[in-house]
Amino acid sequence: MKGIILAGGSGTRLYPLTTVTSKQLLPVYDKPMIYYPLSVLMMAGIRDILVISTPKDLPNFERLLGDGSHYGVRFSYKVQPSPDGLAQAFLLGEEFIGGEPCALVLGDNIFYGNGLGTTLRKAVAKAENGGGASVFGYYVDDPERYGVVEFDERKKAVSIEEKPARPKSHYAVTGLYFYDEHVVEYAKQVRPSARGELEITDLNRMYLDAGMLNVRTLGRGYAWLDTGTMDSLFEAGEFVRTVQRAQGLPIAIVEEIAFENGWITRGQLMESAERYGKSPYGQHLKGIADGEIMLVTNQKN
């Protein structure tokens, strides 16, 4: 399965913070924002990843992430000339996808929860084995801001609406999507909405109408944060800080995930630790390489 991180947009709701830099390069506590969605794809076992961003910001992502070899993955990069909707990512990435199943994660979304890796890998397996598409529903107080999924009495998804005035449930579709090999074919059929965008909700509705959309709700024990506003960005940093202080270990450490997955060697892990120096991030990697911090491998169970 291929993976796409959509890190475009102008981030106007965060001005002046994003006047000269991409929103997805802003810090969320102790890491660049893009590390969090990147860690999600890596936990899902995805190693071939396309980063889509603006002409101005893409070179900065290339400087930060490189070719991906020190993470045990391979990065490709694509310019998004204008933000014309989330489903546009599959049109821009058609050559990269190459007729394979593909996951999309939004660059400003953060996911956290025990057993998340197992949940992600099940979604990958379903898409790779002809099971259609998988999305995740999350309970929110303000569903009118999101794509909203409606369930019947058997808890089966029956409709999806984009930013409805009268939401039929409190379950928003998160910014993480897994699709089978037909995703580009479906994306080409999406027409611009009233606001002129290729809506991901319309793409999901095509899979739903075909009986090929799987909706899993993320309940207690999971957290989903959308960092698109000033308050939500601050709250995300506070959340990460609280979790890390409570458990004594950082989250979304991409080299750690790569090492746990067997994608990089101990020597490569130590090289990364030395590159980050005496920072807490670097010291954590050194602790793993030295065997002082034990990894709990549960993502493949």
C-alpha positions as CSV (number, residue, x, y, z in Angstrom):
1,M,0.0,0.0,0.0
2,K,1.1,3.5,-0.8
3,G,0.6,6.5,1.5
4,I,0.0,10.2,1.0
5,I,0.4,13.0,3.4
6,L,-1.6,16.1,2.3
7,A,0.3,19.1,3.7
8,G,-1.0,21.9,1.5
9,G,-3.2,24.9,2.1
10,S,-2.4,28.4,3.2
11,G,-3.2,28.1,6.9
12,T,-4.9,31.5,7.0
13,R,-6.7,30.6,10.2
14,L,-3.3,30.6,11.9
15,Y,-1.9,33.9,10.6
16,P,0.6,35.3,11.4
17,L,2.1,32.0,12.4
18,T,1.8,30.6,8.9
19,T,2.7,33.7,7.0
20,V,6.2,32.4,6.1
21,T,5.9,28.7,6.9
22,S,3.6,25.7,6.4
23,K,1.1,24.9,9.1
24,Q,2.4,21.3,9.0
25,L,5.9,22.5,9.9
26,L,4.8,24.3,13.1
27,P,5.7,22.6,16.4
28,V,3.2,20.4,18.3
29,Y,5.0,20.5,21.6
30,D,8.4,18.9,20.8
31,K,8.1,17.8,17.1
32,P,7.1,19.3,13.8
33,M,3.4,18.7,13.2
34,I,4.0,16.4,10.1
35,Y,5.8,13.9,12.3
36,Y,2.4,12.8,13.8
37,P,0.6,11.9,10.6
38,L,3.9,10.4,9.3
39,S,4.0,8.2,12.3
40,V,0.5,7.0,11.6
41,L,1.4,5.8,8.1
42,M,4.5,4.1,9.5
43,M,2.6,2.3,12.2
44,A,0.3,1.1,9.5
45,G,3.3,-0.5,7.8
46,I,3.4,1.9,4.9
47,R,6.9,2.7,3.5
48,D,6.3,4.4,0.2
49,I,5.0,7.9,1.0
50,L,4.1,10.9,-1.1
51,V,4.2,14.4,0.5
52,I,1.9,16.9,-1.2
53,S,2.4,20.6,-0.4
54,T,2.5,24.1,-1.9
55,P,5.2,25.3,-4.3
56,K,6.5,27.6,-1.6
57,D,6.5,25.0,1.3
58,L,7.5,21.8,-0.5
59,P,11.3,22.5,-0.4
60,N,11.1,22.9,3.4
61,F,9.5,19.4,3.7
62,E,12.3,18.0,1.5
63,R,14.9,19.6,3.7
64,L,13.2,18.2,6.9
65,L,12.5,14.7,5.7
66,G,15.0,14.0,2.9
67,D,14.6,10.8,0.9
68,G,13.3,8.9,3.9
69,S,16.2,6.4,4.1
70,H,17.0,7.3,7.8
71,Y,13.4,6.5,8.6
72,G,13.4,3.3,6.6
73,V,10.9,4.7,4.1
74,R,10.9,6.3,0.7
75,F,9.6,9.8,0.2
76,S,8.3,11.3,-3.0
77,Y,7.2,15.0,-3.3
78,K,4.5,16.6,-5.4
79,V,3.4,20.3,-5.7
80,Q,-0.2,21.2,-5.1
81,P,-0.7,24.3,-7.3
82,S,-3.9,25.3,-5.5
83,P,-5.9,23.8,-2.7
84,D,-8.9,22.3,-4.6
85,G,-10.1,19.8,-2.1
86,L,-8.8,16.6,-0.4
87,A,-9.8,14.3,-3.2
88,Q,-7.4,16.2,-5.4
89,A,-4.6,14.4,-3.7
90,F,-5.4,11.2,-5.7
91,L,-5.3,13.0,-9.0
92,L,-2.0,14.7,-8.2
93,G,-0.7,11.4,-6.9
94,E,-2.0,9.2,-9.8
95,E,1.5,8.3,-11.1
96,F,2.8,7.7,-7.6
97,I,-0.2,5.4,-6.7
98,G,0.3,3.4,-9.8
99,G,-2.9,1.4,-9.5
100,E,-2.1,0.2,-6.0
101,P,-4.2,0.7,-2.8
102,C,-3.5,4.0,-1.1
103,A,-3.9,5.7,2.3
104,L,-4.4,9.4,2.8
105,V,-3.7,11.3,6.0
106,L,-4.1,15.0,6.5
107,G,-0.9,16.7,7.6
108,D,-2.6,18.5,10.5
109,N,-4.3,15.5,12.1
110,I,-3.0,13.7,15.2
111,F,-4.1,10.2,16.2
112,Y,-3.2,8.5,19.5
113,G,-4.4,5.3,21.3
114,N,-3.4,2.0,22.6
115,G,-3.6,-0.6,19.9
116,L,-3.7,2.0,17.1
117,G,-1.1,0.1,15.1
118,T,-3.3,-3.0,15.0
119,T,-6.3,-1.0,14.0
120,L,-4.4,0.6,11.2
121,R,-2.9,-2.6,9.8
122,K,-6.4,-4.1,9.7
123,A,-7.5,-1.3,7.5
124,V,-4.5,-1.8,5.3
125,A,-5.2,-5.5,5.0
126,K,-8.9,-4.9,4.1
127,A,-8.0,-2.5,1.3
128,E,-5.2,-4.7,-0.1
129,N,-7.6,-7.7,-0.1
130,G,-10.4,-6.1,-2.1
131,G,-12.3,-4.9,0.9
132,G,-13.0,-1.4,-0.5
133,A,-12.3,1.7,1.7
134,S,-12.0,2.2,5.4
135,V,-12.6,5.5,7.3
136,F,-12.9,6.3,11.0
137,G,-15.7,8.0,12.9
138,Y,-15.0,10.1,16.0
139,Y,-17.5,11.6,18.4
140,V,-17.4,15.5,18.3
141,D,-19.5,18.2,19.9
142,D,-19.6,20.3,16.7
143,P,-20.2,17.8,13.8
144,E,-21.4,20.6,11.5
145,R,-17.7,21.5,10.9
146,Y,-16.9,18.0,9.4
147,G,-18.0,15.3,7.2
148,V,-20.7,13.4,9.2
149,V,-21.6,9.8,9.1
150,E,-25.1,8.5,9.8
151,F,-25.6,5.0,11.2
152,D,-28.7,2.7,11.2
153,E,-29.9,0.7,14.2
154,R,-27.3,-2.0,13.4
155,K,-24.5,0.6,13.6
156,K,-24.0,0.4,9.9
157,A,-23.1,3.5,8.0
158,V,-25.9,4.6,5.7
159,S,-25.0,8.2,4.7
160,I,-22.2,10.8,4.8
161,E,-22.7,14.5,4.5
162,E,-20.1,17.3,4.3
163,K,-20.6,20.1,6.9
164,P,-24.4,19.5,7.2
165,A,-26.5,22.3,8.8
166,R,-28.5,19.6,10.6
167,P,-26.0,16.7,11.4
168,K,-27.6,13.3,11.6
169,S,-25.0,12.1,14.2
170,H,-22.2,13.4,16.3
171,Y,-19.6,11.2,14.4
172,A,-17.2,13.1,12.2
173,V,-15.1,11.3,9.7
174,T,-11.4,11.8,10.6
175,G,-8.6,12.9,8.3
176,L,-7.4,9.3,7.7
177,Y,-8.6,7.2,4.8
178,F,-7.6,3.8,3.4
179,Y,-8.7,3.0,-0.2
180,D,-8.4,0.0,-2.6
181,E,-6.8,0.1,-6.0
182,H,-9.9,1.8,-7.5
183,V,-9.4,5.1,-5.7
184,V,-8.0,7.1,-8.6
185,E,-10.7,5.8,-10.8
186,Y,-13.4,7.0,-8.3
187,A,-11.6,10.3,-7.7
188,K,-11.7,11.2,-11.3
189,Q,-15.5,11.0,-11.1
190,V,-15.7,13.6,-8.3
191,R,-17.1,16.9,-9.4
192,P,-16.4,20.3,-7.7
193,S,-18.8,21.1,-4.9
194,A,-20.6,24.4,-4.4
195,R,-17.5,25.8,-2.8
196,G,-15.4,24.7,-5.8
197,E,-13.6,21.8,-4.1
198,L,-13.2,18.1,-4.8
199,E,-14.7,16.8,-1.6
200,I,-13.4,13.7,0.0
201,T,-16.9,13.1,1.3
202,D,-18.1,12.6,-2.3
203,L,-15.4,10.1,-2.8
204,N,-16.4,8.2,0.3
205,R,-20.0,8.3,-0.7
206,M,-19.1,6.5,-4.0
207,Y,-17.6,3.7,-1.9
208,L,-20.6,3.8,0.4
209,D,-23.1,3.5,-2.5
210,A,-21.1,0.6,-3.9
211,G,-21.4,-1.2,-0.5
212,M,-17.6,-0.9,-0.1
213,L,-17.1,1.6,2.7
214,N,-16.1,0.4,6.1
215,V,-16.6,2.9,9.0
216,R,-15.0,2.1,12.3
217,T,-15.7,4.4,15.2
218,L,-12.8,5.3,17.5
219,G,-14.2,5.2,21.0
220,R,-12.7,5.5,24.5
221,G,-8.9,5.1,24.6
222,Y,-8.4,6.9,21.3
223,A,-7.7,10.6,20.7
224,W,-8.1,12.5,17.4
225,L,-7.0,16.1,17.2
226,D,-7.4,18.4,14.2
227,T,-4.9,21.3,14.6
228,G,-6.5,23.7,12.1
229,T,-7.2,26.5,14.6
230,M,-5.1,28.5,17.1
231,D,-6.9,26.9,20.0
232,S,-6.7,23.4,18.7
233,L,-3.0,23.8,17.9
234,F,-2.3,24.9,21.5
235,E,-4.5,22.1,22.9
236,A,-2.7,19.5,20.7
237,G,0.6,20.6,22.2
238,E,-0.8,20.4,25.7
239,F,-2.2,16.9,24.9
240,V,1.2,15.6,23.7
241,R,3.0,17.1,26.7
242,T,0.5,15.6,29.1
243,V,0.7,12.1,27.6
244,Q,4.5,12.2,27.4
245,R,4.9,13.4,31.0
246,A,2.4,10.8,32.3
247,Q,4.0,7.8,30.6
248,G,7.6,9.1,30.7
249,L,8.1,8.4,27.0
250,P,7.6,10.5,23.9
251,I,5.1,9.6,21.2
252,A,5.3,9.8,17.4
253,I,9.1,9.1,17.3
254,V,9.4,8.1,13.7
255,E,12.9,6.5,14.0
256,E,11.6,4.4,16.9
257,I,8.8,3.1,14.8
258,A,11.2,2.4,11.9
259,F,13.5,0.4,14.3
260,E,10.5,-1.4,15.8
261,N,9.3,-2.4,12.4
262,G,12.8,-3.7,11.4
263,W,13.2,-1.0,8.7
264,I,16.5,0.4,10.1
265,T,19.4,-1.1,12.0
266,R,20.6,-0.2,15.4
267,G,23.5,1.5,13.8
268,Q,21.2,3.8,11.8
269,L,19.2,4.5,14.9
270,M,22.4,5.5,16.7
271,E,23.3,7.8,13.8
272,S,20.0,9.5,14.1
273,A,20.5,9.9,17.9
274,E,23.8,11.5,17.3
275,R,22.3,13.8,14.7
276,Y,19.8,15.1,17.2
277,G,22.5,15.5,19.8
278,K,21.6,16.2,23.5
279,S,17.9,17.1,22.7
280,P,15.3,14.9,24.5
281,Y,14.5,13.4,21.1
282,G,18.1,12.4,20.5
283,Q,18.5,11.1,24.0
284,H,15.4,8.9,23.6
285,L,16.7,7.3,20.5
286,K,20.1,6.7,22.2
287,G,18.2,5.0,25.1
288,I,16.5,2.7,22.6
289,A,19.7,1.9,20.8
290,D,21.5,1.2,24.1
291,G,18.7,-1.1,25.3
292,E,17.8,1.2,28.2
293,I,14.3,1.7,26.8
294,M,12.5,-1.5,25.9
295,L,10.1,-1.5,22.9
296,V,6.8,-3.3,23.2
297,T,6.0,-4.8,19.9
298,N,2.2,-5.0,19.6
299,Q,1.5,-3.5,16.2
300,K,1.6,-6.8,14.3
301,N,-0.6,-8.8,16.6
